[in-house]
């Protein structure tokens, strides 16, 4: 009997790995509730639930992250740009990992442990995605958000504790970035302003969360191959207008996050350009934040290209031709295409002529040429000199 159970579990494990996750969830539902399932169906159901839930052990953190899941991205170029302070509306997975670690260190740990225990109990008989749809678990999620907001508010009057919070947040964030990108140098650090922006986002989620999720489903990614007719521009404009009507405070940040679904997650620079043509670029309005975010993309993509070019000429004494592998060339080509699309959006948006934005554009645009002049060209010259020396050096034929 035990051998039959083991064989069943093994076969279902193979099946679960081959099928889409949602298909396995549907199969679990078809096998019925625990109370009504036959012994064999119950074994199969438990095996599938275990297969889906075991790789996701950090369930309290996952519940917390689910609050902002629609916004999350992993984008090397935007990490280069300097994070959420330089790019309004941006939220990277590494940022949330940092905030979570710092919140645990600042008083959230006991609540997180209690919620983890409750979710573990529920996950013994249900797939984690279905657990997260339960009304009582959604209440736990809101409790996590409210307690996190309270912690950050209390730290607002305690600069030494703010410094500790940022130290923990940046350490966790940098560790994740190093693991993902292999960087040896840490990116620009999160600041207290970034923490406050995240706190304000948690407060805004009850108002804009549904629109964020809807836009995440509707807006298609732009691969640079041509125009996209998915209604994304109209949907974003409608959502931002709704947020401005509904909110007395931080409608500018709400608008930045709503536009950020298209701009940061989908690279829809056409949406940003369309928004900027109709939204005032002035303090307190989301147009100003979108303008900063678009310039952040220009800066970040430029820095990403510079980093890759620096890597290609990292040994200036080597001499000889610069050889890029196929993957490196493809990555550089993609960044160059993206850089051109950002520039096109900036031109179409009118930012280059806007009195309050043109200096921001010039600063972002100047970063790539400056990096080439100060870091890449000197290394190239050294390589050229090294090659010339190698040509002039007489061969040593020995005795």
C-alpha positions in Angstrom: 0.0 0.0 0.0 2.8 2.4 0.9 4.5 1.5 -2.4 1.3 2.4 -4.3 1.1 5.7 -2.5 4.7 6.5 -3.2 4.2 5.6 -6.9 1.1 7.8 -7.1 3.0 10.7 -5.5 5.9 10.3 -7.9 3.6 10.2 -11.0 1.7 13.2 -9.8 4.9 15.1 -9.1 6.0 14.5 -12.7 2.6 15.6 -14.0 2.5 18.8 -11.8 5.9 19.8 -13.2 4.8 19.4 -16.8 1.4 21.1 -16.5 0.8 24.9 -16.1 0.2 25.8 -12.5 -3.4 26.8 -13.0 -4.2 23.5 -14.7 -2.9 21.7 -11.6 -5.0 23.9 -9.4 -8.1 23.0 -11.5 -7.3 19.3 -11.1 -7.1 19.7 -7.4 -10.5 21.3 -7.5 -11.9 18.5 -9.6 -10.7 15.9 -7.0 -13.1 17.4 -4.5 -12.9 18.6 -1.0 -11.0 16.6 1.6 -14.2 15.5 3.4 -15.9 14.2 0.2 -12.9 12.7 -1.6 -12.4 8.9 -1.8 -9.2 7.6 -0.3 -7.4 7.4 -3.6 -8.6 10.8 -4.8 -7.7 12.2 -1.4 -4.2 10.9 -1.7 -3.9 12.4 -5.2 -5.3 15.7 -4.0 -2.9 16.0 -1.1 0.1 15.0 -3.3 -0.8 17.8 -5.8 -1.3 20.4 -3.0 2.1 19.5 -1.5 3.7 19.7 -4.9 2.4 23.2 -5.5 2.9 24.6 -2.0 6.3 23.1 -1.0 8.4 25.4 -3.2 6.7 28.5 -1.6 7.6 28.3 2.1 7.8 32.0 2.9 4.1 32.5 2.9 3.7 35.6 5.2 6.2 37.4 3.0 4.4 36.2 -0.1 1.1 37.5 1.3 2.7 40.9 1.9 4.2 41.0 -1.6 0.9 40.1 -3.1 -0.4 43.6 -2.1 1.9 45.1 -4.7 2.4 42.2 -7.1 0.9 44.0 -10.1 3.7 46.6 -9.9 6.7 44.3 -9.3 9.5 44.1 -11.9 13.1 43.0 -12.2 14.8 45.4 -14.6 18.6 45.8 -14.6 18.3 49.2 -16.4 15.9 50.6 -13.8 18.2 49.3 -11.0 20.9 51.3 -12.7 18.7 54.4 -12.7 18.8 54.6 -8.9 15.6 52.9 -7.6 12.2 54.3 -6.7 13.3 57.7 -5.6 14.8 58.5 -9.0 12.0 56.6 -10.9 8.6 57.4 -9.4 6.1 54.6 -9.7 8.8 52.0 -9.8 8.8 49.0 -7.4 11.4 46.2 -7.9 11.2 42.8 -6.2 14.6 43.5 -4.5 13.1 46.8 -3.1 10.2 44.8 -1.5 12.7 42.2 -0.2 14.6 45.0 1.5 11.5 46.7 3.0 10.2 43.3 4.3 13.6 42.5 6.0 13.7 45.9 7.6 10.0 45.8 8.8 10.7 42.4 10.4 13.7 43.9 12.2 11.6 46.9 13.3 8.7 45.1 15.0 6.7 43.1 12.4 8.3 39.8 13.1 5.7 38.5 15.7 2.8 39.4 13.5 4.5 37.8 10.5 5.2 34.6 12.4 1.5 34.3 13.6 0.3 34.9 10.0 2.8 32.4 8.6 1.5 29.7 11.1 -2.1 30.3 10.1 -1.3 30.2 6.3 0.8 27.0 6.8 -2.2 25.4 8.5 -4.5 26.4 5.6 -2.0 25.3 3.0 -2.1 21.7 4.3 -5.5 21.3 2.5 -5.5 24.0 -0.2 -3.2 25.5 -2.9 -1.6 28.7 -1.7 -3.3 30.9 -4.4 -6.7 29.7 -3.2 -5.7 30.3 0.4 -4.9 33.9 -0.5 -8.4 34.4 -1.9 -10.1 33.6 1.5 -11.8 36.5 3.2 -10.0 35.8 6.5 -6.6 35.7 4.8 -7.3 39.0 3.0 -8.0 40.5 6.4 -4.6 39.2 7.6 -3.0 40.8 4.5 -4.6 44.2 5.4 -3.4 43.8 8.9 0.1 43.3 7.7 -0.2 46.4 5.6 -1.6 48.5 8.4 1.0 47.4 10.9 3.8 48.1 8.3 2.4 51.7 7.8 2.4 52.2 11.5 6.0 51.0 12.0 7.2 53.4 9.3 5.1 56.3 10.7 6.6 55.7 14.2 10.1 55.7 12.7 9.4 59.1 11.2 10.3 60.8 14.5 13.4 58.7 15.2 16.3 59.4 12.8 18.6 56.9 14.5 16.0 54.1 14.0 15.5 55.3 10.4 19.2 54.7 9.8 19.0 51.2 11.2 15.9 50.5 9.0 17.7 51.7 5.9 20.8 49.7 6.8 18.8 46.4 7.0 16.7 47.2 4.0 19.7 48.0 1.7 21.6 45.0 2.9 18.8 42.6 2.0 18.1 44.5 -1.3 21.7 44.5 -2.3 22.1 40.8 -1.6 19.2 39.9 -3.9 20.6 42.2 -6.6 24.0 40.6 -6.3 22.5 37.1 -6.6 20.4 38.1 -9.6 22.7 40.3 -11.6 26.1 39.3 -10.2 27.1 42.9 -9.5 30.2 43.5 -7.4 29.3 47.1 -6.7 26.1 48.0 -4.8 23.5 50.2 -6.6 22.3 53.5 -5.3 20.9 53.0 -1.9 17.3 53.2 -0.9 16.6 56.4 1.0 14.0 57.3 3.7 12.1 59.1 0.9 11.8 55.7 -0.8 10.5 54.1 2.4 7.9 56.9 2.8 6.9 56.4 -0.9 6.3 52.7 -0.2 4.3 53.5 3.0 2.1 55.8 0.9 1.6 53.1 -1.7 0.4 50.7 1.0 -2.1 53.4 2.0 -3.2 53.8 -1.6 -3.7 50.1 -2.4 -7.3 50.0 -1.2 -8.1 52.8 -3.6 -6.1 51.9 -6.7 -5.3 48.2 -6.2 -8.2 47.0 -8.4 -7.1 49.3 -11.2 -3.5 48.2 -10.9 -4.5 44.6 -11.3 -6.8 45.4 -14.2 -4.2 47.4 -16.0 -1.6 44.6 -15.4 -3.9 42.2 -17.2 -4.8 44.6 -20.1 -1.6 46.3 -21.0 0.6 44.3 -23.4 4.4 44.5 -23.4 6.1 46.4 -26.1 8.9 44.6 -27.9 9.7 47.5 -30.2 8.3 45.8 -33.3 5.4 48.1 -33.9 2.3 49.9 -32.4 0.1 48.1 -30.0 -3.7 48.6 -30.0 -4.8 47.3 -26.7 -6.6 50.3 -25.4 -3.8 50.8 -22.8 -3.6 54.6 -23.2 -7.3 55.2 -22.6 -7.4 52.7 -19.7 -4.5 54.4 -17.9 -6.0 57.9 -18.5 -9.3 56.7 -17.1 -7.7 55.1 -14.1 -5.6 58.2 -13.3 -8.6 60.5 -13.6 -10.5 58.3 -11.2 -7.7 58.3 -8.7 -7.5 62.1 -8.8 -11.2 62.3 -8.1 -11.1 59.8 -5.3 -8.0 61.0 -3.4 -7.5 64.1 -1.4 -3.8 63.3 -0.9 -1.1 61.6 -2.9 -3.1 61.5 -6.2 0.3 62.3 -7.8 1.9 59.1 -6.5 -1.2 57.1 -7.3 -1.0 58.3 -10.9 2.7 57.5 -11.1 2.0 53.9 -10.0 -0.9 53.5 -12.4 1.2 54.8 -15.3 4.0 52.6 -14.0 2.2 49.4 -14.9 2.7 50.3 -18.5 5.9 52.2 -18.3 8.0 50.1 -15.9 6.5 46.6 -16.3 5.7 46.7 -20.0 8.1 49.3 -21.4 5.1 51.1 -23.0 6.7 54.4 -23.7 3.8 55.3 -25.9 1.6 55.4 -22.8 4.0 57.7 -21.0 4.1 60.0 -23.9 0.4 60.1 -24.3 -0.1 60.8 -20.6 2.4 63.6 -20.6 0.7 65.3 -23.5 -2.5 65.8 -21.4 -1.3 65.9 -17.8 0.2 69.1 -16.3 3.9 68.7 -15.5 3.8 70.6 -12.2 4.4 69.9 -8.5 1.6 67.9 -6.9 0.4 66.4 -10.2 1.3 63.0 -11.5 2.6 64.3 -14.8 5.7 65.6 -13.0 6.3 62.2 -11.6 5.8 60.5 -15.0 8.3 63.0 -16.5 10.9 62.1 -13.9 10.2 58.4 -14.4 10.6 58.6 -18.2 13.9 60.4 -17.8 14.9 57.7 -15.2 14.4 55.1 -18.0 16.7 57.1 -20.3 19.3 57.4 -17.6 19.1 53.8 -16.5 19.2 52.3 -20.0 22.2 54.6 -20.8 24.0 53.4 -17.6 23.2 49.7 -18.5 24.8 50.2 -21.9 27.8 51.9 -20.4 28.3 49.0 -17.9 28.2 46.4 -20.7 30.6 48.5 -22.8 32.9 48.9 -19.9 32.8 45.1 -19.4 33.8 44.6 -23.0 36.9 46.7 -22.5 37.6 45.8 -18.9 41.2 44.8 -19.6 42.7 47.8 -21.3 46.2 46.2 -21.5 44.9 43.2 -23.5 45.1 44.8 -26.9 43.5 43.3 -29.9 40.0 43.4 -31.2 37.0 43.6 -28.8 35.0 40.4 -29.0 31.4 40.2 -27.8 29.6 36.9 -27.6 26.2 36.4 -29.2 24.3 36.9 -25.9 26.3 40.1 -25.1 25.7 41.5 -28.5 22.0 40.7 -28.3 21.7 42.3 -24.9 23.5 45.5 -26.1 21.3 45.6 -29.2 18.2 45.4 -27.1 19.3 48.2 -24.8 20.2 50.4 -27.8 16.7 49.8 -29.3 15.1 50.6 -26.0 17.2 53.8 -25.6 15.9 54.9 -29.0 12.3 54.2 -28.0 12.7 56.2 -24.7 14.1 59.1 -26.7 11.3 59.0 -29.2 8.7 59.1 -26.4 10.5 62.1 -24.8 10.3 63.9 -28.1 6.7 63.1 -28.7 5.7 64.0 -25.1 7.1 67.5 -25.5 9.5 67.2 -22.5 12.4 68.6 -24.5 10.7 71.9 -24.9 8.9 72.1 -21.5 10.5 74.8 -19.3 10.2 72.6 -16.1 11.4 69.3 -17.7 14.0 70.1 -20.3 16.9 70.3 -17.8 15.9 66.9 -16.4 16.0 65.5 -20.0 19.4 67.1 -20.7 20.8 65.6 -17.5 19.6 62.1 -18.3 20.6 62.3 -21.9 24.1 63.5 -21.0 24.9 60.4 -18.8 25.7 58.0 -21.6 28.1 60.3 -23.6 29.8 61.3 -20.3 30.3 57.6 -19.4 31.8 56.9 -22.9 34.1 59.9 -22.6 35.3 59.3 -19.1 35.4 55.5 -18.8 35.2 53.7 -22.1 37.3 55.9 -24.5 40.3 56.0 -22.2 40.2 52.1 -22.0 39.9 51.9 -25.7 43.0 54.2 -26.2 44.9 52.0 -23.8 44.0 48.9 -25.8 45.1 50.6 -29.0 48.4 51.5 -27.4 48.8 48.0 -26.1 48.2 46.6 -29.6 50.7 49.0 -31.1 53.3 48.0 -28.6 52.8 44.4 -29.4 53.3 45.0 -33.1 56.5 47.0 -32.6 58.0 44.6 -30.0 60.6 42.4 -31.8 60.1 38.6 -31.6 62.4 36.8 -29.2 63.9 33.9 -31.2 66.1 32.7 -28.4 69.7 31.5 -28.8 
